[in-house]
């Protein structure tokens, strides 16, 4: 990784990106797209650090219902 990584993030908006972001925003408590993307990047970074063969168990997942 370069020693001076960019502090901005640019993502080309496509229908797939918009759909994924919409899904994330509808089931999380993220209030902004920036917050949703930051959380997704944190989760992906943690996932990449797992050792091969690691068993992952997800528990206690709660969804926020909107518009109901």
PEURRA-V475603 format. One record per residue. N is the residue number from 0. PHI is phi in radians with two decimals (* if undefined). NEAR is the number of other C-alpha atoms within 8 Angstrom. Layout:
BEGIN
N|PHI|NEAR + N|PHI|NEAR
END
This chain:
BEGIN
0|*|3 + 1|-1.08|4 + 2|-1.17|4 + 3|-2.04|4 + 4|-1.21|6 + 5|-1.09|5 + 6|-1.67|4 + 7|-1.94|4 + 8|-2.25|5 + 9|-2.14|4 + 10|-2.18|4 + 11|-1.22|4 + 12|-1.35|6 + 13|-2.25|6 + 14|-1.11|6 + 15|-1.18|6 + 16|-1.13|8 + 17|-1.07|9 + 18|-1.15|8 + 19|-1.11|8 + 20|-1.12|10 + 21|-1.07|8 + 22|-1.07|8 + 23|-1.08|9 + 24|-1.14|12 + 25|-1.33|9 + 26|-2.00|9 + 27|-2.15|8 + 28|-1.74|6 + 29|-1.10|8 + 30|-1.69|7 + 31|-2.35|6 + 32|-1.13|9 + 33|-1.07|6 + 34|-1.12|9 + 35|-1.10|13 + 36|-1.18|8 + 37|-1.06|8 + 38|-1.13|8 + 39|-1.09|8 + 40|-1.15|8 + 41|-1.07|8 + 42|-1.11|8 + 43|-1.14|8 + 44|-1.09|8 + 45|-1.12|8 + 46|-1.06|7 + 47|-1.16|6 + 48|-1.43|6 + 49|-1.17|7 + 50|-1.30|5 + 51|-0.97|4 + 52|1.52|4 + 53|-1.14|6 + 54|-1.54|4 + 55|-1.97|4 + 56|-2.15|4 + 57|-1.83|5 + 58|-2.35|4 + 59|1.21|4 + 60|-1.28|5 + 61|-2.15|4 + 62|-1.89|6 + 63|-1.68|8 + 64|-1.56|7 + 65|-2.11|5 + 66|1.25|3 + 67|-1.93|3
END
